[in-house]
């Protein structure tokens, strides 16, 4: 069940910050080789298995796409990708910047997609705004729309130590949560998505927040 109050608050906060956010992050991948490497691994994994297990790719959803810069990067990498975001202002900026790509307003907890129709899902620093009690339901929604063998790539900030499953942190735009990678991987496993790989980036001296950043790649069971 989606907490509509939390979703509305996040939507309104990103609407208000959309232009500043887009300017700040538009070129962020250029200086993030590890992020690009994990997106490349995701692209290759998706390209190996399409909808219904057929080879050759299939559709990919960038959930929480923001102003669309990562969606565009995936499209340039050869994926058939579209973006979804709860913020109408973000979607408007994405459509303006990349008119040849598909972007739509929506909620990752209630996707307007048929079962098993996606080869891949990217949720990069977007699941962090979902209250932890609701995350299992969102992961079940991801599982529903992924084809057997489809891949999910999550991006999030790690908690301080595995004994703390989640922690609230002072996100600049909207309330957000850090996750223990092991705890989130266990939730994925319970949902029917097995961890394939993870990349953990240590905080850098220039980072505003001294958190580990995690990319977690999982695959939906074929059964």
N, C-alpha and C positions, 0 to 999 in steps of 0.2 A: 504494500500500500504506500502511495506517495504522500509525503507530508506537504500538502499544498501551501501551507504558510512558509515553510522553508524554501520550497521551489519558487514561490512568488518573491520572497525577499532576495534570493539569489538572482532571479531574472531582473528585478528592478535595479539591483546594485550593478550588474553588468551593463544594463542599458545606460546607466548614468556614466559608466567608465569606458564605454565602448571605444570612443575615438582615441582616448589616451592609451588604452590597452593595445589597440591596433598599431599605433605608432611605436609603442615600446617593443612589441614582440614580432612585428612583421618580418624582420631579418634575423630572428633569434637563432634559427637553425644554422645560419652561416658560421657562427662561432661556437657551435656545439657538435664536434665530430662524433662524440659518443652517442648523442641523440640520433644523429644521422645514421650511424652504424646500426642502431637497434631498429630504426625505421626501415632500413635496407633489409635487415634480416626478416622483419615482418612482411615486407613486400615479397621477398623470395618464398617465404612460407605460404603466403596466400596464393601466389602464382602457381604453386604446386598442386593445389586442391581448390576447385571451384565449388559452386553450389551442387548439391547432391553427390559430392565426391568426384565430380568430373574434373579432369586435369585442365589447367589453363586459366585459372583465376576465378572470376566471378565478381559480384558486387561487394564493395567495402563501404562501411559507414564510419565516418569520423564523428563520434558522439561528443558533444561539447566542443564543437569545431571553432568557436569564437569567430574571429575575423577571417578565417579560412586559409591562413598561410600554410598550415600543415596539410590540409586537404589538397591544396595546390601542389605541394611537394610530392605527395603520394600520386597525384595524377601525372605529374612529370616523370615519375618513376615507372609509369605504365599501368597503374591500377585503375579500374573502373570504380571511382570513388565519389561519394556525395557526403555533404556535411549536414549535421543536425545540431541545433543549439536552442536553448530555452529563451535566449535573448533576441527579440526582434531587431534591436539595434545592431547587434553583432551580425545577424544574418543579412541585414541591409548592406553593411559594409563589405561582407564577403561577396555578395552578389555584384556589388559595384566594382570590386577589385578583380574578380574572376567571373565575368559574365558567361563564360562558356561552361562553367561547372554548376552542378545542382546543389542548392542550399535550401533548407527548410527549417521552420520553427517547429520544435517538438521537445518531448521529454524522453530521456533515456530509460525511464521507468515504465513507459507505456508507448512503445514504438508502433507506428502505423505500418507494420510489415508482416507478411505471412511467415508462418513457421519455416525454418530451415532455408531461408532465401539468401543469406549472406555468406560469403567466403571469409570475410574478416570484419572485425570491429576494432577500432582504435578509440580508447578512452584515456586521453593523455591529460592529466591534471584536471579532469572534470568530475570523476567519481568522488574526488576529495570533498565536494560540496554536499554530498548525500549523507544525511545523518546515519551513523553506523548501524543502527537497528534496521534501517531500510536497505542496506547494501545487499544482503542475501536475496531479497526480492528483485533487485536490479540485476544481479548476476543471473538469476533464473530467467529474466527477460532476455539477457544477452544469449543465454544458452538456447532459448526458444527460437530466436531468429537466425542463429548460426546453423549452417549446414553441417552434417557429420564430417568431422575432420577439419572444420573451419577454425580459424585462429583469432585470438583476442590478445591485444597488447594494452596493458595498463601502465600509466605513468603516475607516480605519487611520491610523496615524501615519507621517509621512514621514521618510526618512533625511536625513542632512546632505549634500546634494549628489547629483547623478545618478550619480556614479561609484561610489557604494556601493549595490548593489542591495538589501541587507538589513543590518540592525543589530539585535543583541540589546539590549533595554532592561529596566530594573528595574521591571517591572510589579508592582503591589502584591499581586496574588493568585497568578499563575502565570507561568512563563517566557513571554516574548513577543518579537515581532520587529517592527521598523519596516521599511517598504518604500519604495523609490524608486517614485513614481507611474508614471514612464515604463516602468520594468522590469515592474511588475505589469500595466500596460496592454499591453505586448508579449506577456506570457504569456497574457492574455485573447485577444489577437488570434490567437495560435497555436492556441488551443483552439476558435476559431470564434465568438468574442464580441468585437464591435467597440466601442471606446470611443465613447460618445455625448456625455458631458460630464464635467467634473470641477470640484469646488469645493475650494479650498485655503484653510483658515482659519489666519491667522498666530497664533502663540502670544500670549496675553494676559498682562499683568503678574501677574494673580492665578492663572494656571495653575501647578500643581505642577511639571509638566514643560514645558519650553520647546521643544515640538515643533510643527511644522506638522501640522494635522489635515486629512485628505483624504477626500472622498466621490467615488467613481469610479463612474459609471453606464455600463453596457455593455448591448448588445443582441445576442442570438443571431441568427446568420444565418438567413434564411428558406429557404435551400436545404438 
